[in-house]
Amino acid sequence: AVLTAVPAMASVLRATWRIMAGSMLSGLLDPTTPATTAATKASHASLLVAAMALLFLLAQPAESTRFLGVPATAVVSVLAWTVVVGFLVIQLQQQRAVWTFEKLGLRANPLVTLVLLILAVTSLGGGDPRIHAIRQAQGEPARTDRPAVAGYVDQWLAANPGCRVEISTANGTAAVRPVIFVAAEGGGIRAAAWTAAALSRLDEIPCGRHSVILSSGVSGGSLGLVVTQLYGEGPESPVDVVDRLAGPEALAAGVGGALAGDLVAGGTDVLVGTGQDTSAGAAWQDRAGAMERTWEREAGRLAEPWEAADPANGVTGALVLNSTAAGIGCRLLISQLDLSGAAGTQAGYEPQGAVPRNESCREGPTPLSIDLLARDACPLKLSWSTAAMLSARFPIISPAGRVPFRNDGECGPGHAYQAIDGGYSEGSGLGTIHDLWPLFREALRAHNSRLAEGQPIAVPVFLYLQNSAGSDVVARPPELAGEFAVPLLGISAKNLQSEATSWIQRLDAGADVCPTGAEQCPAAQASFTARMGGSAVRVSPASRPALDPPLGWTLSPLSRERLRQAMDAEATCPPATGGQCSGFVRLLDALRG
């Protein structure tokens, strides 16, 4: 019935357009035909409505986008700009073109081309640095009193004593103390939901509640880690908080900012203040700031200042959020730990005098990475929402954030990194775990060397929270290719070395934390990790014939339910599996003792 009605509807629309184009619109669209009074009034009324819509989106973006929702915000914004630009084009076509354009052979002023040219020129060199400067919170700089890794490990082990697992080895019974390192893959709000759900399963077990020492997050995985740390020990479940954040309000705010406030600011340098009230009036906020404030309305604790690591926190441990510096490609780290003692960079690198230190990540404590909260960095006053968004700025929905760095000892808006989504450099979060692991390994090895008889041996477990499906599918090797096609097929080979599987294999191979000459420790570690199939555990949705929850910053109720079902399947082992349980199930069973 619907298909049969399409030709009839098309005929009606075609007839309506012919009538309007032949009467009311002919005077507007055709310069040779005088415009009627009705057509002129209609055009002015359309302009007024479009201008009012844009003014509401500029002056009251939160209220406007919350009322309209994502699709209507996009449609209304595009339609309003079309009407405004179209009105100006129609008005200018009634006039003679400027002399310059006449010499170029144009009969009308190229308004649309001029608008696009202005937007392109004003964005050269990054545009006005104020437009996408990250929000600064109240209080002290975020780097205050961050613990060093070695001291943090000892403090964490002392503050989280309530986890002891008895295991059998060839040398008798031994006690093991699991120490979990979490890597949360990026993937928008889907990643946040998956991360919160997995860590909530750990939190249900007394031993699991005190077992996570470090968490590395990317994009939405960072948001899930932040929410879990803030709400993991409170009355409200982190899963419920993420469900609220998965609504359409944040995405609508981002779309509205991209098509209204940020567009006007980028083209005219007019910054309409719609953010937090200050002594000088409402502060400017770009679309990323609008999304952050939307998150804060749904989860109030996200507005609190970023804090250093708390050794007593065993739900997420210390957080390291990953961003990327566009252009130079360096990884930007927002860390609750002082990373100044991390592993060195390339051996023999000589810094070049022509390249300032902060414009290159080839020197420094973390490999090809920059600690944004280091002692010699520009002071940043971050809220939890701003820190999470720094890791999750995926263009075009959220813009590159300007993070200042020191130039000749001074901090100013003229010298800044352009921070984008951490997935541009490494999307799993495992790379950061791997780079920091040598420092943690030495601290755990030193701890195990000091143990008295009967005390539990610290054993590392690497937990990878992969929210994308398909990791359980192993493709067969392709057929042999023709000689001319071999170079093309070989181009993608290097990508395999930076995939999550390669990071997992590297971590698993270097997981030994037993001191030299120890007898019980290697047997205990081998026995414990054998129960899970290795030191690394991957938690991902199983592949099945269905629509996967999409990437982005909003999830439908159906998508949320599919994620819940996938987590239930990953965290349980029904009898029908014949004992072939997932690594996550075996980890949970091991933590139960």
C-alpha positions in Angstrom: 0.0 0.0 0.0 2.8 2.4 0.8 4.7 1.7 -2.4 1.5 2.2 -4.5 1.0 5.6 -2.8 4.5 6.9 -3.8 3.7 7.7 -7.5 0.5 9.5 -6.4 2.3 11.5 -3.8 5.0 12.4 -6.3 2.4 13.6 -8.8 0.8 15.8 -6.1 4.1 17.4 -5.1 5.0 17.9 -8.8 1.7 19.7 -9.4 2.1 21.8 -6.3 5.6 22.9 -7.2 4.5 23.9 -10.8 1.7 26.0 -9.4 3.9 27.8 -6.8 6.8 28.2 -9.2 4.5 29.6 -11.8 2.9 32.2 -9.5 4.2 32.9 -6.0 7.9 31.8 -6.4 8.4 32.9 -9.9 9.1 36.5 -8.9 11.7 35.4 -6.4 13.5 32.7 -8.3 13.4 34.4 -11.7 14.9 37.9 -11.8 13.0 38.8 -15.0 9.6 38.3 -13.3 8.4 40.9 -10.8 7.7 39.5 -7.3 4.2 39.5 -6.1 3.3 41.0 -2.7 2.4 37.6 -1.3 5.7 36.1 -2.4 7.6 39.0 -0.8 5.7 38.6 2.5 6.2 34.8 2.4 10.0 35.2 1.9 10.3 37.7 4.8 8.2 35.5 7.0 10.4 32.5 6.2 13.5 34.6 6.9 12.1 35.7 10.3 11.3 32.1 11.3 14.7 30.8 10.2 16.5 33.6 12.0 14.5 33.0 15.2 15.4 29.3 15.1 19.1 30.1 14.7 18.9 32.6 17.5 17.4 30.1 19.9 20.1 27.5 18.9 22.8 30.2 19.6 21.5 31.7 22.8 19.8 28.7 24.4 21.5 25.7 22.9 20.9 23.3 25.8 17.2 23.9 26.0 16.7 24.0 22.2 18.5 20.8 21.4 16.9 19.0 24.4 13.5 19.9 23.1 14.2 19.1 19.4 16.3 15.9 19.8 19.1 14.8 17.4 17.3 14.5 14.0 15.2 17.6 14.4 18.2 19.7 15.6 20.1 18.7 12.4 17.1 19.3 10.1 16.1 22.6 11.7 19.7 23.9 11.6 20.4 23.0 8.0 16.9 24.3 6.9 17.4 27.6 8.8 20.8 28.2 7.2 19.4 27.3 3.8 16.6 29.8 4.2 18.9 32.6 5.4 21.5 32.1 2.7 18.9 31.5 0.0 17.1 34.8 1.0 20.4 36.7 0.6 21.1 35.1 -2.7 17.7 35.9 -4.0 17.9 39.5 -2.8 21.4 40.0 -4.3 20.4 38.6 -7.7 18.1 41.5 -8.1 21.1 43.8 -8.1 24.0 44.2 -10.5 27.1 42.2 -9.6 30.1 44.0 -8.1 32.5 45.4 -10.7 35.2 42.8 -9.7 32.8 39.9 -10.3 31.6 41.4 -13.6 35.2 41.4 -14.9 35.3 37.7 -14.0 32.3 37.2 -16.3 29.7 36.7 -13.4 26.2 38.2 -13.7 25.5 37.9 -10.0 27.4 38.1 -6.7 28.6 34.6 -5.7 27.3 34.7 -2.2 27.5 31.0 -1.4 31.1 30.8 -2.7 32.0 33.9 -0.6 30.6 32.3 2.6 32.5 29.1 2.0 35.6 31.0 1.3 35.3 33.0 4.5 34.8 29.9 6.6 37.9 28.3 4.9 40.1 31.3 5.4 39.2 31.9 9.0 40.0 28.3 9.8 43.5 28.5 8.4 46.2 28.1 11.1 43.6 26.5 13.4 41.4 29.6 13.7 40.8 31.5 16.9 42.4 29.5 19.7 39.7 30.6 22.1 37.0 28.7 20.2 38.0 25.2 21.1 40.1 25.8 24.2 39.3 23.1 26.7 37.1 24.1 29.7 38.9 25.0 32.9 37.3 23.9 36.2 37.5 25.6 39.6 40.2 24.7 42.1 43.8 23.6 42.0 45.6 22.3 38.9 44.9 18.6 38.3 48.5 17.4 38.7 48.6 18.2 42.4 50.3 15.4 44.5 50.1 12.5 42.0 51.8 9.4 43.4 54.7 7.9 41.7 54.2 4.4 40.3 56.5 2.5 42.6 55.1 4.1 45.8 51.5 3.7 44.5 51.9 -0.1 44.0 53.0 -0.6 47.6 50.2 1.7 48.9 47.6 0.0 46.8 48.6 -3.5 47.9 48.5 -2.3 51.6 45.1 -0.6 51.1 43.5 -3.6 49.3 44.3 -6.6 51.4 41.0 -8.4 51.1 41.8 -10.7 48.2 43.5 -14.1 48.6 43.0 -17.1 46.3 44.2 -20.5 47.4 45.5 -22.7 44.5 47.2 -26.1 44.1 50.6 -26.4 42.6 53.1 -29.2 42.0 54.9 -27.9 45.1 51.8 -27.9 47.3 49.2 -25.2 48.1 50.0 -21.5 47.5 48.1 -18.2 48.0 47.8 -15.8 45.1 46.8 -12.1 45.1 45.4 -11.2 41.7 46.4 -7.7 40.4 44.3 -6.7 37.4 45.2 -4.2 34.7 42.2 -3.0 32.7 42.3 -1.7 29.1 39.0 -0.3 27.9 38.6 -0.1 24.1 37.2 3.0 22.5 33.8 3.1 20.8 31.6 6.0 22.0 28.8 5.4 24.5 28.7 1.7 23.5 32.3 1.4 25.0 31.2 3.3 28.1 28.3 0.9 28.7 30.4 -2.2 28.0 33.2 -1.0 30.4 30.8 -0.1 33.2 29.0 -3.5 32.8 32.2 -5.6 32.9 33.6 -3.8 35.9 30.3 -4.1 37.7 30.6 -7.9 37.3 34.0 -7.7 39.0 32.5 -5.5 41.8 29.9 -8.1 42.6 32.8 -10.4 43.9 34.5 -9.3 47.1 37.9 -10.2 45.7 37.2 -8.5 42.4 36.2 -5.3 44.2 39.8 -4.9 45.4 41.8 -6.2 42.5 42.1 -3.5 39.8 45.3 -1.5 40.2 45.4 0.4 36.8 42.9 1.2 34.1 43.7 2.6 30.6 40.9 4.0 28.6 40.2 5.3 25.1 37.3 7.5 24.0 34.0 6.0 25.4 36.0 3.5 27.4 37.5 6.4 29.3 34.0 7.7 30.0 33.0 4.3 31.4 36.1 4.1 33.6 35.5 7.6 35.0 31.8 6.9 35.7 32.8 3.6 37.4 35.4 5.3 39.6 33.0 8.0 40.7 30.0 5.8 41.2 31.5 2.4 41.8 31.4 2.6 45.6 28.1 4.6 45.9 24.5 3.6 46.1 23.9 4.3 42.4 25.1 1.7 39.8 27.6 2.9 37.2 25.6 1.0 34.6 22.5 3.0 35.4 24.5 6.3 35.2 25.9 5.3 31.8 22.3 4.5 30.7 21.3 8.0 31.4 24.4 9.4 29.5 23.3 7.2 26.5 20.3 9.3 25.9 20.1 11.6 22.8 20.7 14.9 24.8 24.5 15.0 24.5 24.6 14.1 20.8 21.9 16.7 20.1 24.0 19.3 21.9 27.0 18.4 19.8 25.0 18.6 16.6 23.5 21.9 17.5 26.8 23.4 18.4 28.4 22.2 15.2 25.7 23.8 13.0 25.1 26.9 15.0 27.4 28.3 17.8 30.7 26.8 16.5 29.8 27.7 12.9 29.2 31.3 13.7 32.2 31.6 16.0 34.5 30.0 13.4 33.3 32.4 10.6 32.9 35.6 12.5 34.9 35.3 15.8 31.7 36.2 17.6 31.6 33.9 20.7 28.1 33.7 22.2 28.4 33.0 25.9 26.1 30.1 26.9 28.3 28.3 29.4 28.9 28.6 33.1 28.2 32.0 34.6 31.4 34.0 35.5 32.1 37.5 36.8 32.2 38.7 33.1 29.0 37.0 32.2 28.2 33.6 30.6 31.3 31.8 29.4 31.8 30.7 25.9 31.5 26.9 25.3 32.0 25.0 22.1 30.0 21.9 21.2 32.4 19.7 23.2 31.8 21.9 26.2 28.0 21.6 25.6 28.3 17.8 25.6 30.3 17.9 28.8 27.7 20.0 30.5 25.0 17.7 29.3 26.8 14.8 30.9 27.2 16.7 34.1 23.4 17.3 34.2 22.8 13.6 34.0 25.7 12.6 36.3 26.5 15.4 38.7 29.8 14.0 39.9 31.3 14.5 36.5 31.5 18.2 37.3 33.8 17.6 40.2 37.6 18.4 39.8 39.9 15.6 38.5 41.9 14.1 41.4 45.1 12.1 41.8 44.9 8.3 42.3 43.5 7.0 45.5 45.4 3.8 46.5 42.4 2.5 48.3 40.4 2.3 45.1 40.3 -1.3 43.9 37.3 -0.9 41.5 39.2 0.9 38.7 42.6 1.6 40.3 44.5 4.6 38.9 43.2 5.9 35.6 45.2 6.8 32.5 43.0 8.3 29.7 44.4 8.4 26.2 44.1 11.2 23.7 46.0 12.0 20.5 47.8 15.2 19.4 46.7 15.9 15.8 49.6 16.7 13.5 52.5 15.4 15.5 50.6 12.1 16.2 51.8 11.8 19.8 49.7 10.1 22.4 48.4 12.5 25.1 47.9 11.0 28.6 45.7 12.3 31.3 47.0 10.3 34.3 46.2 10.0 38.0 49.8 8.8 38.4 53.1 10.6 38.1 54.6 9.0 35.0 58.0 10.7 35.2 59.6 7.3 36.1 58.2 5.4 33.2 60.3 3.6 30.6 62.5 5.7 28.4 62.2 6.4 24.7 64.3 5.5 21.7 67.9 4.9 22.7 70.4 7.4 21.3 67.8 10.1 20.4 69.3 13.5 20.3 66.7 16.3 20.6 67.1 18.9 17.9 67.5 22.5 18.8 65.0 23.6 16.1 62.2 21.5 17.6 61.0 22.6 21.1 60.7 19.7 23.5 56.9 20.1 23.9 56.4 19.8 20.1 58.0 16.4 19.9 57.2 13.2 21.9 60.5 11.6 21.0 62.0 12.5 24.3 60.4 12.1 27.7 59.5 9.3 30.1 56.7 7.6 28.2 57.4 6.3 24.7 56.0 8.6 22.0 53.6 10.0 24.6 53.1 13.3 26.5 51.9 13.5 30.1 49.6 16.5 30.1 49.7 16.8 33.9 53.5 16.5 34.2 55.2 19.0 36.5 56.7 21.0 33.7 53.5 21.1 31.7 51.1 24.0 31.6 48.7 23.8 34.6 45.3 22.4 33.7 42.2 22.6 35.9 40.1 19.7 34.6 36.8 18.3 35.6 36.1 14.6 35.2 33.8 15.3 32.2 36.5 17.4 30.5 39.2 14.8 31.1 36.9 12.1 29.6 36.0 14.3 26.6 39.7 14.9 25.9 40.0 11.2 25.2 36.8 11.1 23.2 37.0 14.1 20.8 36.1 12.3 17.5 35.7 14.8 14.7 33.3 16.1 13.4 30.8 15.7 16.3 33.3 17.0 18.8 36.2 19.3 17.8 39.9 19.1 18.5 40.5 20.6 21.9 43.3 23.1 22.4 45.6 22.1 25.2 48.4 24.7 25.8 52.1 23.7 26.2 55.1 25.7 27.3 57.0 27.7 24.7 60.1 29.3 26.0 58.8 28.7 29.5 55.5 30.5 28.9 52.0 29.1 28.5 49.6 30.8 26.1 46.9 30.1 23.6 49.2 30.5 20.7 51.0 27.3 21.4 48.7 24.3 22.0 48.2 20.7 21.1 45.0 19.8 19.1 43.7 16.9 21.2 41.5 14.4 19.3 40.2 10.9 20.0 42.7 8.6 21.5 41.8 5.9 19.0 43.6 7.7 16.3 46.9 6.7 17.9 46.0 3.4 19.5 42.4 2.4 20.1 42.6 -0.5 22.6 44.2 1.1 25.6 46.6 -1.9 25.7 49.5 0.1 24.3 49.6 2.4 27.4 49.4 -0.7 29.7 52.3 -2.2 27.8 54.4 1.0 28.0 53.8 1.3 31.8 54.1 -2.4 32.5 57.9 -2.5 33.1 57.6 -0.1 36.0 54.7 -2.0 37.5 56.5 -5.3 36.9 59.6 -4.2 38.8 57.4 -3.0 41.7 55.4 -6.2 41.9 58.6 -8.3 41.6 60.2 -6.3 44.5 57.0 -6.9 46.5 57.1 -10.7 45.8 60.7 -10.8 46.9 59.9 -9.4 50.3 57.0 -11.8 51.1 57.1 -13.9 54.2 56.1 -17.5 54.3 52.3 -18.0 53.6 51.7 -14.4 52.3 49.9 -14.2 48.9 52.0 -13.8 45.8 51.0 -10.9 43.5 50.1 -12.2 40.1 49.1 -9.8 37.2 46.1 -10.3 35.0 45.5 -8.1 31.9 41.8 -7.6 31.3 40.9 -6.2 27.9 37.3 -4.8 27.5 36.6 -5.0 23.8 33.1 -3.7 23.0 33.2 -4.5 19.3 32.1 -8.0 18.2 34.0 -10.4 16.1 37.1 -11.3 18.2 35.8 -14.9 18.4 35.9 -15.3 14.6 39.2 -16.4 13.1 39.4 -16.0 9.3 41.2 -18.6 7.3 44.4 -17.5 5.4 43.5 -16.2 2.0 44.4 -18.0 -1.2 47.8 -17.3 -2.8 47.7 -14.0 -4.8 49.2 -13.2 -8.1 52.7 -11.7 -8.2 51.5 -8.2 -9.1 48.9 -8.2 -6.2 51.4 -9.3 -3.5 52.7 -5.7 -2.8 49.2 -4.4 -2.4 48.2 -7.2 0.0 51.4 -6.7 2.0 50.6 -3.0 2.8 48.2 -4.0 5.6 50.7 -6.4 7.3 52.1 -3.6 9.5 48.7 -3.0 11.0 48.6 -6.4 12.5 51.6 -5.6 14.7 49.6 -2.8 16.4 46.3 -4.6 16.8 45.0 -5.6 20.2 46.0 -9.3 19.7 49.6 -8.3 19.3 49.6 -6.2 22.5 48.0 -9.0 24.4 50.6 -11.5 23.3 53.4 -9.1 24.3 51.9 -8.5 27.7 51.3 -12.2 28.2 54.9 -13.0 27.3 56.4 -10.5 29.7 54.1 -11.2 32.7 56.7 -12.8 34.9 56.8 -11.0 38.3 58.7 -13.7 40.2 62.1 -12.8 41.7 65.2 -14.7 40.5 65.7 -18.0 42.3 62.1 -18.2 43.6 60.6 -21.7 43.5 57.0 -21.3 44.7 56.2 -18.1 42.9 56.6 -19.4 39.3 54.5 -22.5 40.0 51.8 -20.4 41.7 51.7 -17.9 38.8 51.6 -20.6 36.2 48.9 -22.5 38.0 46.7 -19.4 38.5 47.0 -18.1 34.9 46.4 -21.6 33.5 42.9 -21.5 34.9 42.2 -18.5 32.6 44.2 -19.7 29.6 46.9 -17.1 30.1 47.6 -13.8 31.9 45.4 -11.9 29.4 41.6 -12.1 29.4 39.5 -10.6 26.6 35.9 -9.6 27.2 33.9 -9.0 24.0 30.4 -9.6 22.6 30.1 -12.9 20.8 29.4 -12.7 17.1 25.8 -13.5 16.1 23.5 -12.7 13.2 22.0 -9.4 14.5 22.5 -5.7 14.3 25.4 -4.6 16.5 24.9 -1.6 18.8 26.3 1.4 16.8 29.2 3.7 17.5 28.4 7.2 18.6 27.1 9.0 21.7 23.5 7.7 21.9 22.0 4.2 22.3 18.5 3.1 21.8 16.8 0.9 24.4 17.1 -2.0 22.1 20.9 -1.5 21.7 21.3 -1.2 25.5 19.4 -4.5 25.9 21.6 -6.2 23.4 24.7 -5.1 25.3 23.2 -6.4 28.5 22.4 -9.7 26.9 26.0 -9.9 25.5 27.5 -9.2 28.9 25.3 -11.9 30.5 26.4 -14.4 27.9 30.1 -13.4 28.4 29.9 -13.6 32.3 28.0 -16.9 32.6 28.7 -20.5 31.5 25.6 -22.5 30.9 25.9 -26.3 30.9 25.2 -26.4 27.2 28.7 -25.1 26.5 30.2 -28.4 27.8 32.6 -26.5 30.1 34.0 -24.3 27.3 33.6 -21.1 29.3 34.9 -17.7 28.3 38.1 -16.3 29.9 36.0 -13.8 31.8 33.9 -16.5 33.4 37.1 -18.3 34.4 38.6 -15.1 35.8 35.4 -14.5 37.9 35.5 -18.1 39.1 39.1 -17.7 40.1 38.4 -14.5 42.0 35.7 -16.4 43.9 38.3 -18.9 45.0 
